[in-house]
Amino acid sequence: MKCFLVCAAALAIVADSARAQTMLDQEQRLIEIHSLLVGLPPAAAPGAYRPGEVSLGLEVVGIPPINGQTGGKFQITASDHTPLFPRPRLAIGLPAPEGYRAFAGLAYIPPITFRQVSSHLGALEAGIAWVPEGPIAAGIRGHVLVARSKSPVTEPGTRDTLDNFEYGADLSAGYRLDLGVASITPFAGVGVTRLSGDFLVTSDNYVLTSRTTNVGFTGGLQLFAGRNVEGVAEMVVFPGRLVHPSFRLAWVFDPFQRR
């Protein structure tokens, strides 16, 4: 009986491994990785902006090496083209009840082609944070994203297309450290993102799809230097799928502030 159970367990492991190594699984894995890569991480500690404040900046997303193997072939991945991609982001502090701070934001990439790659992306986010007197803050954020990326994937001369629709929410907390003219806020969060990716193979007009729900973890540091300079460095982790850094530099101002 013991031998039978051991053999059955071994066969189950082999069967699972075989299923995980099919070409379709590998192609769906690549769709999932690239979809997560363009997802919208927090890029700020909760409760970072007062009502009326505007943060206008540029986020730079790091692209780690991606294994493009599918069966006996290697697909061309994002990391074969560039180690990073830039994304303009805007956030605005909104009115909120006493003891809370709210914000809304957007990100946008125009369809400009660079090194045979283009990504037309738009994303919205909004959140509210509990900000009591003191250094601690905790908040919730929701986000939604649509994107269309075109690049050589299956062959060097093609322009294959990946369409993404993503939405999700996360919880995060931060602890502000005041350093005179500057402040640093370490923050961490956990969230869930629902992905819908459709990959069109140009050569044969075949569409591959991937639908997944992914748990992600984020940790980072937000720096305010003086009144206007904001910098953020964060690490985004989707266990078993993707780990990548992102950085953001922004100018923070209040256009309605009375002098």
C-alpha positions in Angstrom: 0.0 0.0 0.0 2.8 2.4 0.9 4.6 1.6 -2.3 1.4 2.3 -4.3 0.9 5.7 -2.6 4.5 6.6 -3.4 4.2 5.6 -7.0 0.9 7.4 -7.3 2.3 10.6 -5.9 5.3 10.3 -8.3 3.1 9.9 -11.3 1.0 12.9 -10.2 4.1 15.0 -9.9 5.3 13.9 -13.4 1.9 14.5 -14.9 1.7 18.0 -13.4 5.2 18.8 -14.7 4.3 17.5 -18.1 1.2 19.7 -18.2 3.2 22.8 -17.1 5.7 22.3 -19.9 3.2 22.3 -22.8 3.8 25.0 -25.4 0.3 26.5 -24.7 1.2 26.8 -21.0 4.5 28.5 -21.8 2.8 30.9 -24.2 0.2 31.8 -21.7 2.9 32.3 -19.1 4.6 34.9 -21.4 1.3 36.7 -21.9 0.8 36.7 -18.1 4.3 38.0 -17.4 4.0 40.8 -19.9 0.6 41.8 -18.7 1.9 42.0 -15.1 4.8 44.1 -16.3 2.5 46.9 -17.5 0.3 46.7 -14.4 0.0 49.8 -12.2 1.8 49.5 -8.9 1.1 52.1 -6.1 4.2 54.2 -6.7 3.5 56.2 -3.5 2.9 55.7 0.2 -0.8 55.9 1.3 -2.0 59.4 2.1 0.9 61.1 0.4 -1.0 64.1 -1.1 -3.0 66.8 0.6 -6.2 68.1 -1.0 -5.3 70.2 -4.1 -1.7 68.9 -4.4 -0.6 67.7 -7.8 2.2 65.2 -8.4 3.4 65.2 -12.0 6.2 62.8 -12.8 7.8 60.1 -14.8 7.9 56.4 -13.7 10.6 54.1 -15.0 9.7 50.4 -14.9 12.6 47.9 -14.9 12.3 44.9 -17.1 14.0 41.8 -15.8 15.4 39.1 -18.1 12.4 37.0 -19.5 12.8 33.5 -20.7 10.9 33.3 -24.0 11.1 29.6 -24.6 8.0 28.0 -26.0 8.5 24.4 -26.9 11.7 24.2 -29.0 11.5 27.9 -29.9 12.5 31.1 -28.2 10.0 34.0 -28.6 11.3 37.6 -28.6 10.4 39.2 -25.2 10.3 42.7 -23.8 13.7 42.2 -22.2 15.2 41.5 -25.6 14.4 45.1 -26.7 15.1 47.2 -23.6 15.8 46.9 -19.9 13.1 49.5 -18.9 10.2 51.6 -20.2 9.0 55.0 -19.1 5.4 55.9 -18.1 4.2 59.5 -17.2 2.0 59.5 -14.1 -0.2 62.2 -12.5 -1.8 62.2 -9.1 -4.1 64.7 -7.5 -5.1 65.0 -3.8 -8.8 65.2 -3.3 -11.0 66.5 -0.5 -11.6 63.9 2.3 -13.1 63.7 5.8 -10.9 64.8 8.7 -8.2 62.2 9.5 -8.3 60.9 5.9 -6.7 61.7 2.6 -7.9 60.8 -0.9 -6.4 60.9 -4.3 -7.1 60.1 -8.0 -4.4 59.5 -10.6 -3.8 58.5 -14.2 -1.0 57.1 -16.3 -0.6 57.3 -20.1 1.8 56.1 -22.8 1.2 57.4 -26.3 1.6 54.9 -29.2 5.1 55.9 -30.1 7.3 53.3 -31.8 10.8 52.8 -30.4 13.1 49.9 -31.5 10.1 48.2 -33.2 8.0 48.3 -30.0 5.0 50.5 -29.2 2.6 50.5 -26.3 -0.5 52.5 -26.1 -1.6 52.5 -22.5 -4.1 54.3 -20.3 -4.7 53.7 -16.6 -6.8 55.2 -13.8 -6.4 54.8 -10.0 -8.1 56.2 -6.9 -7.7 55.6 -3.2 -8.3 56.8 0.3 -6.1 56.6 3.4 -6.5 56.9 7.1 -3.9 59.5 8.2 -4.2 60.1 12.0 -1.9 62.6 13.8 1.5 61.0 13.7 3.7 59.2 11.2 1.5 56.1 10.4 -0.9 55.9 7.5 -2.9 53.1 5.9 -5.0 53.0 2.8 -6.9 51.2 0.1 -6.5 51.8 -3.7 -8.3 50.6 -6.8 -6.9 50.6 -10.4 -7.9 49.8 -13.9 -5.8 49.6 -17.1 -6.1 49.1 -20.8 -3.2 48.7 -23.1 -2.2 47.6 -26.6 1.4 46.6 -27.3 2.9 45.8 -30.7 6.4 44.3 -31.2 8.2 41.5 -32.9 7.6 38.3 -30.9 7.1 35.2 -33.0 9.5 36.4 -35.7 11.9 39.4 -36.0 10.0 40.9 -38.9 6.5 40.7 -37.5 4.4 43.1 -35.4 2.4 40.9 -33.1 -0.2 42.5 -30.8 -0.9 42.0 -27.1 -4.2 43.6 -25.8 -4.6 43.9 -22.0 -7.4 44.8 -19.7 -6.5 44.8 -16.0 -8.2 45.8 -12.7 -7.5 45.3 -9.1 -7.1 46.7 -5.6 -4.5 46.8 -2.8 -4.0 47.6 0.8 -0.9 49.4 2.0 0.6 51.1 5.0 3.5 53.5 5.5 5.5 55.1 8.3 6.8 58.7 7.8 10.3 59.7 9.1 10.8 63.5 9.2 14.4 64.6 8.5 14.1 68.4 8.7 13.8 69.6 5.1 13.1 66.1 3.8 11.0 63.1 4.8 11.2 59.4 4.0 8.3 57.0 4.1 8.9 53.3 3.9 5.7 51.6 2.7 4.4 48.1 1.9 1.3 46.7 0.4 -0.5 43.6 -0.8 -3.1 43.4 -3.6 -4.9 41.4 -6.2 -4.9 42.0 -9.9 -7.2 40.4 -12.5 -5.6 40.1 -15.9 -7.1 39.6 -19.3 -4.5 39.3 -22.1 -5.2 38.5 -25.8 -2.1 37.9 -28.0 -2.6 38.1 -31.8 0.0 36.2 -33.9 0.2 38.3 -37.0 1.6 35.6 -39.3 -1.5 33.3 -39.0 -4.0 35.6 -37.4 -4.3 33.3 -34.4 -5.3 34.6 -31.0 -3.9 33.2 -27.7 -5.7 34.2 -24.4 -4.7 34.3 -20.8 -7.1 35.0 -17.9 -5.5 35.0 -14.4 -5.9 36.5 -10.9 -2.6 37.4 -9.3 -1.6 38.3 -5.8 1.1 40.9 -5.6 3.3 42.4 -2.9 5.0 45.8 -3.0 7.6 47.5 -0.9 9.2 50.9 -1.3 10.5 54.2 -0.1 9.0 57.6 -0.8 11.2 60.7 -0.5 10.0 64.3 -0.3 12.9 66.8 -0.6 11.9 70.3 0.2 8.3 71.2 -0.8 8.3 70.1 -4.4 10.6 67.2 -5.2 9.2 63.7 -4.8 11.1 60.4 -5.5 9.9 56.8 -5.1 11.7 53.5 -5.4 9.7 50.3 -5.1 9.9 46.6 -5.7 6.9 44.7 -7.1 6.7 40.9 -6.6 4.2 38.5 -8.1 5.3 35.2 -6.6 6.2 32.6 -9.2 5.8 35.0 -12.1 7.5 38.3 -11.9 9.8 40.5 -9.7 10.7 43.9 -11.0 11.7 47.4 -9.7 10.2 50.7 -10.6 11.3 54.3 -9.9 9.5 57.6 -10.1 10.6 61.2 -10.0 7.9 63.9 -9.7 7.3 67.6 -9.1 4.7 68.3 -6.4 2.8 71.6 -6.4 -0.5 73.1 -5.4 -1.9 75.2 -8.3 -4.7 76.6 -6.2 -2.6 77.7 -3.2 -3.1 81.3 -2.3 0.1 83.3 -1.9 
